[in-house]
């Protein structure tokens, strides 16, 4: 399982206008280019600071590749610890507190995908009506969840989810359940972790970014909670 997570975390996605702070220069701005699934610049990309300076090169987990290599060669524990601390602080401020701004940078694209899904579903009698679910209910039709062609598109769609939104989450037995996003926050590694309420009993499931593409699907248009359905807060047991 650990190897699977590590392999997934090396996959790259393309981001546009990602809010970012270049740690060595302390300059804040926007980054466009390739990023890893922890939403850190990783691969070729361009960072434009609010002051107007432009940094364009290969990146390695949030640093210029050349800077990252020099840091490793120096083997300076104090410098590395300071970098990790700054990186966690950067993730905490620019990814959690600013997550809505980042999600907005992809909202038009995600809306186009969901709009296309809506147009297609309008031709189906089943999907032309509201589809009601209870928390924890198993997916009744594949048409009730958004299924995008690429990992990149799926991650962008999931990242756009906001607190209280509903989604389908893959459970440990392989079934997809109707769930609600109740919390988002950074873990000790600075990753943006989503917490879903997974059933009416009150259990919840925490998912790191490396697992979003395989385990979370947005709801299709018209899919929502059953009127009078049970919804929990965040004081419940983790699955």
Secondary structure by P-SEA (a helix, b strand, c coil): caaaaaaaaabbbbbcccccccccccbbbbbbccccccccccccccccccccccccccccccccaaaaaaaaaaccaaaaaaaaaaaaaaaacccccaaaaaaaaaaaaaaaaaaaaaaaaccccccccbbbbcccccccccccccccccaaaaaaaaaaccccbbbbbbcccccccccccccccccccccbbbbbbccccbbbbbbccccccccbbbbcccccccccccccccccccc
